[in-house]
Amino acid sequence: MEKDITTKDLVSNYDVFADIVNVNLFDGAFVVSPDDLSEVSLETSYKDLDGKHHRLFRDTLMRVEKLGGCIAFVGFENQVDINRAMPVRDMGYTYSGYARQIKEIVAKNRAQNHSAYAQVLHTEQKLIPIATFILYFGKEKWTTPISLMDVLDIPEEEKDFWRQFINDYRIHVIHMVGQTKELRDKYQSDFGVIADYLACYDDKEKLMNEFACDQRRLLHVEQVLDMLDAFSDDSRFAMIKQRFMDCEEKEENNRMCLLMDIIEERGEQAYQDGYQDGFERGLKDGMKQGMQQGMGQGIEQGMGQGIERILVDQVCRKIQKGKNIEVITEELEQDLETIKAIYDIAICMTPHYNVEEICRQLRTIRI
């Protein structure tokens, strides 16, 4: 649910919506402008065979004034997992959208004493086209179902016969994780950051290369970080969001590269790979020196390059998972005294942790 909500929040921005349309429908050409968009009701309804009314709610739907040579309604539906009923669900959205237009036209005709009666619509009255696209964020490629035929219980060898009598309603899936670098580079809005992250979030080295020198300025920083937080399940995105919100010079700190210390997880990668002059050696040597010279000086000098913050963040995340000091010490392979110093400060901030503040307090400790 959180992934769906955060995606709606970001995609509903006119610049982001227009950008997704331009990249995925027109290969990056600037066809749709944010000024061409207007919001419409996300709620539609239909009546079942028993005469009961039911409501449908779309994720995102916009009226586009200039989509090629016509006006159109374009909608995006968000999916984290493959929905095998999606062709039918999409049909419901499309039907209810057209039915609503017909109802409005008929009401207008009646008000003007110009009703078409049995014809419903006059010859010159046309409906605005509706197009729906599935923003799919799962790792597995969506190969089926992509049409109504994939859902119906019809033998494969008989489908061609039945297509003569059954309209094979097709859906349009945009697989975000599977988008190429060439296509992702065509995004002009903040959604490009999301596309890049999804393409390589399970490859930390690739992720680091993507964002290390990224000079893109984010217009919707909080919404981007909310979405990254939801999709990564990484508490550090929430932390950097809070630091950004507290920053007085937000416009000067909205470059992607300035958020790298949270997003790239460079230090954690070094720790996992056991780089000689990275996390492991810096952490162990720094702690040893810290015990001798005072924790504040030892941490600051021995760790360097963000290692202190990485350890603090790892401890905070493990606290959030309900782990005690002994378990955290064993899992991080550090001495109990060091972990306890961090734990005692962090536990007082539950449930929201401020890594920078914890580091500052650590530097004031003298053992």
N, C-alpha and C positions, 0 to 999 in steps of 0.2 A: 504493500500500500504506500509506504514512504517513497519508494522509487517512482511510483506512478504520480504521486502528488508533486514531487520535486521536478519531475520532467514536465508536467503541465505548467508549473510556475515559470519555467524557463522558456518553453516553446510558445507560450501565449504572448510573449513580447513580440511586437510587430516586426522588429528588425530580425529577430531570430526566426520567426515563422517564414518571412519572405526569403531569408537566406536558405532555409531547408528546401523550400519550393524551387528556388533558382538552381541549386546544386543538383537536386535529385530529379527534377523534371526537365531542366534546360542546360544541364552540364556546366553550370556556373555562370551562364549568361545572365545579365541583369535585366530580367523580363518583368519581375514583380517587385514593386517598390513598397516599403512599409506604408507609404501614403495611400496605396491602393487597397489597403486592408481595413476592414471594420468587423468588430465582434458581433456575433449573432447568438441567439439563445442556444445553450448546449442541451436543452431538454426538448425531447419530442415525445409523442405518445401514440399509442395504437389501441384498437379495440379488438379483443379476442372473440372467439366463436360464441362465447357466453355473454357477450356484450359488455364485458368488464374492461375498464380502461387501465392501461399499463404505461409506465413512464420509462423512457430510455434517456440515458445521459451520455453524451459524447465527451471525449477527453479534450479535444481542441477543434474548433470549427470557426472559419473565417469566411467572410464574403470578399471576394477578390474582384475589383472593378475592371482590371485590365489583365486578363489571363489569355494571352494571345489576342484573338479578335473578339472575345466575348467576356461576359460576366460569369463568374462561377462560384460555387461554394466548395471550399477545400477543407478537408478534415484530417487530423492525425490521431490515430489510436495507438496507445503505448502498450507494448507487450514485452515482458521479461521472459516469459515461457511461451512455447508454441501452444496456441489455442486451436484445437482441432475443430471447433465449431465456428471459427472465425468467418468463413464464407457466409454462413447463415446469419451470424451476428451483423456482418457488414451489410447484408441484404436488408436487414431490419432498419439499420440507420438510413440507408438510401431510400427505402420505401417510405418511411415516416417523413423524411425530408421532402420528398416529392408530394406526398399526400398533404403536407402542411401548406405547400405552395398552392396546390389546387384549392384547398379550403379557403385560403385568403383571396384567391382570384374569384371564386364563386361568390363569396360574401360581398366583394366589391361590385361584381356584376349585378347582384340583387339590389344593392344600395342604389345603383344607378338605373334600376329598372331595365337592365340589359342582359338578363339571364339567358344562358344558352340551353337551359333545361336538359333534355336528354343528351345533348352533345357535351355538356359540362363546361367545356372550354370553347371559345370562339376560334375560328380558323386562324386568326392572326395572333392568338394568345399562346405563347410558348413558355415552357418551364426553364428555370435556370439550372444548368447541369451541376451535378454533385459528384465530387471525386474524393475518395477516401484512401489514405495511405497508412500502412501499418509501420510504425517505428518499432522495430524489433531489436532488443538489446541482449538477447541470449547468445551464448557461444555456439551452440549447435546450429548448423545451417537449416533454414526453414525450406525444406523441399516439398513438403506436403503437410496439410492440404493447402492448395493455392486456388482451388476452384470448387464449385458445388459438387461436381462429379467425384471429387476425391472423398466427399463425405457420404455420398449415396451408396447403398448396397447394390451395386451393379457390377457384374463380372467385367474384367478389363476388356475382354474380347467383344463385349456387347455395347461398350460405351459409345462407339462411333454411331451405332444404330440409334441409341437413345438421344444423342445430341440433335437429332432431327426434330425431337419433340420437347426436349428440356433445354431451356436456356442455361448454358454452363457459366454461371456467374463467377467471375474471377476476382481475386483480391490482389493488391499490390503491396508487396513487402519490401521495406528498406532495411536491410540487415546492417546495423551500425558497426558491429564488431568486424564484419567482413569487408568494409569499405577500403579501397586502396589509398595509398599515400597521395597519389595523383588527384584522386577525387576529394580527399579530405583537405587538401591545400586550397581548394576552391571556396571553402567556407570563409565568409567575411565577418561573421558575427561570432559571439562567444560560443556558439554551438560547435565551432571548429575545435575548441579545447576539449569539449566532451568527446567528439569523434576521435581525436588523437588519443585521449586517455583510454577509451574503450578498446581501441585497436591494439594497445600494448600494455594494459595495466597489469598483466600477469608476467610481463618481461621487464624487470626493473632496469636492466641496462639499456634496453631500447627506450623505456620511458624517460630515463635520464637524458639520453641523447635528444629526445623530442623536445624537452622543455628547458634544458640547461641554459640556452641563450635565447629563449623565446621572449621577444620584445612586444608581443601583443598586449594591448591594453584592454582590460575587461570592462565592459559597460555594466554588466549585471553580476558583480563579484559575488555577492551573497547567494544569489540563486545558483551560480555555477558551483560554488563550494558546497551548497546544500545537496546538489545533485551528485557531486563527486563523493560526498560523505555517505549518501544513501547507497551508491553503487559499489563503493569500495569497502564499506563497513570499517573504516579507518577513522578513529576518533580525532586524529590530528587535523582533519579538514574542519571539524567543528572548532577546534582550538584556534586555527589560523583565521577562521571567520570572526571569532570574537576579538582577536587582536586587531583585525582590519577594522571592525566596527568601532573599536576604541581609539583608532588612530585619527588624529586631527587632520592630517594631510592625506586623505584617502585618494585624491586624484593623482598623487605622486607615488602611490604605493599599489597601483592596480595592474602593474605589469606581471605577466605570467612568470617571468624569471624571478621576481621577488617573492613568489610563493613556492619556489622550488624546494626550500628546506623542508617543507611539509609534503609536497607532492612526489618528489623524485625518489625518496627513501634511499638516497645514495649511501648513507652511513649503514643502514640496515643491510644493504646488499653486501657491503664490505665485511660486515660481521658474519654474514652467512657464508661468504666465500673464504673467509679466513685470510684476508689480505694482510701481509706481514706488517706493512706500515699503516694499516687502516684501523678499523674498529678494535680488533682483538688486542693488538699490541698497545695501542694508545690507551685502551680502557684499563688493561691490567697494569701497565707501567704507571699510568696516571694515578690509579688508585693507590698503588704502593707508595709513590711519591707523596700522594695526598695524605696518607696516614702519618708520614714523617714531617711534612712541612705545614700541615693544616689543610683540612679538606677543601676550603675555598681556593687556595692557591694551587693545590695539587690537581684538583679537577680542571681548573682553568688552563693550567700549563700542560698537564699530561694528556688531556684528551684532545683539545683543539678541534677546529674545523667541524663543529657541530656534534661531536661525539657525546659531550655532556648532555645535550638536549635529547639525543636519541635514546640514551639510557633512561633518562627521566621519563620520556614518553612511553618507552616500553614498560616501565614499572607502572605507570598510570593505567595503561591499557589492561595490564594483568590485574590490577586492583579492581577495575571495572568488571572483570570477569569473576570477581569474588575470590581470587587467590590470596593466600596469606603470605607473610614475609618469608617463611621457610621455603615454600614452593617457588616463589619468585626468585629467591636467591639461587636455588638449585637449577631452575630453568635458564637463568641468565649467566650462570657459572661465575658469580661474583661473591665477594665476601659479605657476610651477614651485616657487618657494621655499616658498610656503604649503602646497602639496600635499605636498611632500617632508617638511616638518615633521610633518604628520599621518601620512604614510605610514611614516616611520621609527619612530614610536611604535606605530602599529597593527600593523606587521608583526611586532613582538616578541610580540604577544599571539595570533598565529595558533594555532589556527583560531577561538578564541572572543574576541570583541571586547567591551570594556567602554567604551561611549561616554563615560560620565561620567569615567572614569579618564583617558582620552585628553585630554578637555577640561581636566582638572585639570593634567595635565602640560604641555599647551600654554601654560597661563597662567604657568607657571614659566620659560618660555623667554624669553630676552632676546637680541635680534639686534643 
